[in-house]
């Protein structure tokens, strides 16, 4: 089992600090074992499990990380990082940093980024190209290579078919991003004053 996805998920996502600060409150009572006390607040085993599952796209990987005896040290390190993130958030509140206008603006921007990335991830998970789309994508790539004089030795479609869906998704990320932004504009209209409207903006 690869533990890197879960570990990297926490380390490479400074936004996790914000997510923890915003709270992951459960609507149902959590009577699971307390695995960390952080200045009066508690991190429970059920919360920890939920965090691990949210960090890993593979449920089997998450389950193995949570139960495998060889992953004990990695689990402990992850719990320590989560606890420290919450401790920093608590300390920031104690010192009044959470009221700082500059910090609040940064948190607001980070929150918007988290939501946007979550929307992208959700849409990407549902994107599954058809064989026809993959063949068209493959032909486009081959034609582009031919135009550059680099088509020699290109593997046949069937040999690379398994790698194409991910490449196809990557190519469609920009159009998906534009699509989400257009949906947001339709649902939440934004009007700027004339002197604050970017050139060419509607």
HELIX and SHEET records of a PDB file:
HELIX    1   1 UNK A    4  UNK A   11  1                                   8    
HELIX    2   2 UNK A   15  UNK A   22  1                                   8    
HELIX    3   3 UNK A   45  UNK A   55  1                                  11    
HELIX    4   4 UNK A   59  UNK A   67  1                                   9    
HELIX    5   5 UNK A   69  UNK A   71  5                                   3    
HELIX    6   6 UNK A   72  UNK A   94  1                                  23    
HELIX    7   7 UNK A   97  UNK A   99  5                                   3    
HELIX    8   8 UNK A  101  UNK A  125  1                                  25    
HELIX    9   9 UNK A  131  UNK A  147  1                                  17    
HELIX   10  10 UNK A  157  UNK A  171  1                                  15    
HELIX   11  11 UNK A  173  UNK A  187  1                                  15    
HELIX   12  12 UNK A  194  UNK A  196  5                                   3    
SHEET    1   A 2 UNK A  34  UNK A  38  0                                        
SHEET    2   A 2 UNK A  41  UNK A  44 -1                                        
END                                                                             
